[in-house]
């Protein structure tokens, strides 16, 4: 049997997608070869790539004046690519700091431009939270404002999209496709694939057309969004298999009813898990309610000494990858789109039984 996988990334993939990929592994659509062995410039593969983009556009309602790029290097490479692409005419940017990933992004951006750091992390009644926008020291002349919608490690998520005048740039790696997003509010959205899109090795960049001519002259061509847009994300050989698998995930999402439908399921999963934690004296979530992540749920046990036992018994019950990030410890359940409601129900049942035995 397949276990329930709560890994933060690379994360669970829909079983139906894996089964289809398995069926097509040796012989893709009767062609006598795997899609991994196919030229990325062949008509067959280009059709796969174009359909994946069309399906993503449909899922996110991406306007025509935005380019969709399928790139490599993970979201971490975009920490460099974004300032190199957007600071060519105005060397100033605002970075909203809420956790580890936004900090990594701003540190990299400082290599290429003048970065104003907006420290938006706070504590409310001992819980981690995000400060009100009215307290932020935003610049009047920034080329863009960057933030991470959801801090995967800390489980801290923005309740709303920031309302700013400069182009808004967002790292959506852990929350893309989990809930509806108005793309028109953004200048650029980027996301590593390995959470809600597909396997590791692919990164999605969605960029408004008017931002394609803002690059620094010294930018490497492979990082230049304008060049990638002109070449269909194929300045060099792309991550063809990850692109193909992501396309299968987009098809699966459309079959589920799209982002609106999966959002309702995600709300149910998060409500079930958070409600159980809140009602328990044995478990605790460190995030203020308004900023709790819908995708990454960190929690601690009343007795830290029980953590290894918890993880061992969870694995014996086919509940995998529940250890928190090494930088924060504790537990973390990542409940991305491919984790079914039944998986969260099984987790809550185990947590309750474990608490009764050890509480």
C-alpha positions in Angstrom: 0.0 0.0 0.0 1.1 3.6 -0.6 1.8 5.5 2.6 0.5 9.0 3.4 3.4 11.4 2.6 3.6 14.6 4.6 7.0 15.7 3.2 7.5 19.4 2.7 9.2 18.8 -0.6 9.9 17.0 -2.8 6.3 16.3 -1.8 3.5 13.8 -2.5 2.3 13.5 -6.1 -1.2 12.3 -7.0 -1.4 8.5 -7.4 -3.3 8.8 -10.6 -0.5 10.9 -12.1 2.2 8.4 -11.0 0.2 5.6 -12.5 -0.2 7.3 -15.8 3.5 8.1 -15.9 4.2 4.5 -15.1 2.0 3.3 -18.0 3.8 5.7 -20.4 7.3 5.1 -19.1 8.6 2.8 -21.8 6.2 3.7 -24.6 4.8 7.2 -24.7 1.5 7.2 -26.7 2.6 4.4 -29.0 5.8 6.1 -30.1 8.1 3.3 -28.9 10.2 5.4 -26.6 10.0 7.2 -23.3 9.2 10.9 -23.2 12.5 11.3 -21.4 14.3 10.1 -24.5 12.5 12.5 -26.8 14.0 15.7 -28.3 12.6 18.7 -26.5 12.3 20.4 -29.9 10.3 17.6 -31.5 6.7 18.3 -32.5 5.4 15.7 -30.0 7.3 17.2 -27.0 6.5 20.8 -27.9 2.8 19.9 -27.9 3.2 18.4 -24.4 4.9 21.6 -23.2 2.4 23.9 -24.8 -0.5 21.9 -23.3 1.0 22.1 -19.9 1.3 25.9 -20.2 -2.3 26.2 -21.5 -3.6 24.1 -18.6 -1.7 26.1 -16.0 -3.1 29.3 -17.6 -6.6 27.9 -17.3 -6.1 26.8 -13.6 -4.7 30.2 -12.5 -6.7 32.3 -15.0 -3.4 33.9 -16.2 -4.0 36.9 -18.4 -2.6 37.1 -21.9 -0.1 39.9 -21.0 1.8 37.5 -18.8 4.5 35.1 -19.9 4.7 31.6 -18.3 8.2 30.2 -18.1 9.3 26.7 -17.2 12.8 27.0 -15.9 15.5 25.1 -13.9 17.5 25.7 -10.8 14.7 25.7 -8.2 13.2 28.8 -6.6 16.6 29.5 -5.1 18.1 30.4 -8.4 15.3 32.9 -8.9 16.6 34.7 -5.8 19.4 35.8 -8.1 17.5 35.9 -11.4 14.8 38.3 -10.1 17.1 41.2 -9.1 19.2 40.6 -12.3 16.0 40.8 -14.4 14.2 43.6 -12.6 16.9 46.0 -11.3 18.4 47.1 -14.6 16.7 50.5 -14.7 16.0 51.1 -11.0 18.4 49.5 -8.6 16.2 49.6 -5.5 13.8 46.9 -4.2 11.8 46.2 -1.0 12.0 42.8 0.5 9.4 41.8 3.2 11.1 39.5 5.7 8.9 36.9 7.4 11.1 33.9 7.7 13.9 31.7 6.4 13.0 31.7 2.7 12.3 35.4 2.5 15.6 36.0 4.2 17.5 33.8 1.7 15.9 35.8 -1.1 16.8 39.2 0.3 20.4 38.1 1.1 20.9 37.1 -2.5 19.2 40.3 -3.8 21.7 42.4 -1.8 24.4 41.1 -4.1 22.8 42.9 -7.1 21.1 46.0 -5.8 20.0 48.3 -3.0 17.6 46.3 -0.8 15.3 47.8 1.8 14.4 45.1 4.3 10.9 45.3 5.8 10.9 43.2 8.9 7.3 42.0 9.1 7.7 39.0 11.5 6.4 39.5 15.0 5.0 37.7 18.1 1.4 38.0 19.2 0.6 36.4 22.6 3.6 34.2 22.1 2.6 33.1 18.6 4.4 33.9 15.3 2.5 36.4 13.2 2.9 39.0 10.4 2.6 42.7 11.2 0.0 44.9 9.7 1.0 46.5 6.4 0.5 50.0 7.9 3.6 49.4 10.0 5.9 48.6 7.0 8.6 51.0 5.9 8.1 50.6 2.2 10.1 52.7 -0.2 8.5 55.3 -2.5 10.6 54.4 -5.5 11.2 50.6 -5.4 11.5 48.7 -8.7 9.5 45.9 -7.0 8.3 44.6 -3.7 9.2 40.9 -2.9 7.6 38.6 -0.3 7.1 34.9 0.3 3.4 34.0 0.6 4.0 31.0 2.7 7.1 30.2 4.8 7.3 26.5 4.4 9.6 25.9 7.3 7.8 28.1 9.9 4.3 27.5 8.7 3.6 31.3 8.5 1.4 32.6 5.7 0.1 36.0 4.6 -3.6 36.4 5.2 -4.0 38.7 2.2 -2.0 39.9 -0.8 0.0 43.1 0.2 -1.4 46.2 -1.4 1.6 48.1 -2.9 2.2 50.5 -5.8 5.4 48.9 -7.1 5.3 45.6 -9.0 4.7 42.8 -6.5 6.9 39.8 -6.7 6.0 36.7 -4.8 7.5 33.3 -4.0 4.5 31.0 -4.1 6.5 27.8 -3.9 4.5 26.2 -1.1 1.1 27.6 -1.9 0.7 27.8 -5.6 -2.4 26.1 -7.0 -3.7 25.5 -3.4 -6.1 28.4 -3.5 -7.4 31.0 -6.0 -4.9 33.8 -6.8 -5.6 37.0 -8.7 -2.5 37.1 -11.0 -3.3 40.7 -12.0 -2.1 41.8 -8.6 1.4 40.7 -9.3 4.3 41.7 -11.5 5.9 38.3 -11.1 5.0 35.0 -9.4 7.6 32.2 -9.1 7.4 28.7 -7.5 9.6 25.6 -7.3 7.6 22.7 -8.6 8.3 20.1 -5.9 5.4 20.9 -3.7 2.1 21.4 -5.6 3.2 21.4 -9.2 5.3 18.3 -9.9 8.7 16.8 -9.2 11.9 18.7 -8.3 13.9 20.1 -11.1 11.4 22.6 -12.5 10.5 26.2 -11.5 7.5 28.2 -12.8 7.9 31.9 -13.4 4.8 34.0 -14.4 5.9 37.5 -15.4 4.0 40.5 -16.7 5.1 41.6 -20.2 6.1 45.1 -19.2 8.8 43.8 -16.9 10.7 41.8 -19.5 12.9 44.8 -20.5 14.2 45.7 -17.0 17.2 43.4 -16.9 20.8 44.3 -15.9 23.1 44.2 -19.0 25.5 41.7 -17.3 22.7 39.1 -16.7 23.6 35.6 -18.1 21.3 34.8 -21.1 20.1 31.6 -19.5 18.7 33.6 -16.6 17.1 36.4 -18.7 13.4 36.2 -18.7 13.1 38.0 -22.0 15.3 35.5 -23.8 13.5 32.5 -22.2 10.1 34.0 -23.2 11.3 34.4 -26.8 12.6 30.8 -26.9 9.6 29.0 -25.2 11.7 28.4 -22.1 14.1 26.4 -24.2 17.3 28.6 -24.3 18.9 25.3 -23.4 17.5 21.8 -22.9 14.7 22.1 -20.3 13.8 19.7 -17.5 11.7 17.7 -20.0 10.4 14.9 -17.7 9.6 17.3 -14.8 7.7 19.5 -17.3 5.8 16.5 -18.6 4.9 15.3 -15.1 3.8 18.8 -14.1 1.5 18.8 -17.1 -0.1 15.5 -15.9 -0.6 17.2 -12.5 -2.3 20.1 -14.2 -4.6 17.7 -16.0 -5.4 16.0 -12.7 -6.2 19.3 -11.0 -8.6 20.2 -13.8 -10.3 16.8 -13.5 -10.8 17.5 -9.8 -12.7 20.7 -10.7 -9.7 23.1 -10.7 -8.2 25.3 -8.1 -11.6 26.4 -6.6 -12.4 22.7 -5.9 -9.1 21.8 -4.5 -9.1 24.9 -2.3 -12.3 23.6 -0.6 -10.6 20.3 0.1 -7.5 22.0 1.4 -9.6 24.1 3.8 -11.2 21.0 5.1 -7.9 19.3 5.7 -6.4 22.3 7.4 -9.4 22.9 9.6 -9.5 19.3 10.7 -5.8 19.2 11.7 -5.7 22.7 13.3 -8.9 22.1 15.2 -7.6 18.9 16.7 -4.3 20.5 17.7 -6.2 23.5 19.3 -8.4 21.2 21.3 -5.5 19.2 22.6 -3.3 19.8 25.7 -0.7 17.4 24.2 0.0 19.3 20.9 0.6 22.9 20.1 0.9 25.1 17.0 3.2 28.1 17.3 1.4 30.3 14.7 -1.2 33.0 15.2 -4.5 31.9 13.8 -4.6 34.7 11.1 -1.3 33.7 9.7 -1.5 29.9 9.8 -0.3 28.1 6.7 -2.9 26.0 4.9 -0.2 23.8 3.5 2.5 23.4 6.2 1.3 22.7 9.7 4.1 22.8 12.4 3.3 21.4 15.8 5.1 20.4 19.0 4.5 17.7 21.6 4.0 18.4 25.3 7.2 16.4 25.9 10.0 16.9 23.5 11.6 13.6 24.6 8.7 11.8 22.8 9.5 13.1 19.4 11.6 10.2 18.2 8.9 7.8 19.4 6.2 9.8 17.7 8.1 9.7 14.4 8.9 6.0 14.7 5.3 5.0 15.4 3.9 7.3 12.8 6.1 5.6 10.2 4.9 2.3 11.4 1.4 3.5 10.7 2.3 4.6 7.1 2.4 8.3 8.0 5.7 9.6 6.6 8.0 12.6 6.8 6.5 14.4 9.8 9.7 15.7 11.3 10.0 19.4 11.4 12.8 21.3 9.6 16.2 20.9 11.3 16.3 24.6 12.0 13.2 24.7 14.1 12.6 21.1 15.2 9.3 19.7 16.3 6.8 18.2 13.8 5.5 19.5 10.5 2.7 18.0 8.4 2.7 19.3 4.9 -0.7 18.8 3.5 -0.3 19.7 -0.2 -2.9 19.1 -2.9 -1.9 15.5 -3.4 -2.4 14.6 0.2 -6.0 13.4 0.5 -8.4 14.3 3.3 -8.2 10.6 4.3 -4.5 11.1 5.0 -5.2 14.0 7.4 -7.9 11.9 9.0 -5.5 9.1 9.5 -2.9 11.5 11.0 -5.4 13.0 13.4 -6.5 9.6 14.5 -2.9 8.5 15.1 -2.1 11.8 17.0 -5.1 11.3 19.2 -4.2 7.7 20.0 -0.6 8.6 20.7 -1.6 11.4 23.0 -3.9 9.1 25.0 -1.0 6.6 25.5 1.6 9.2 26.3 -0.2 12.2 27.8 
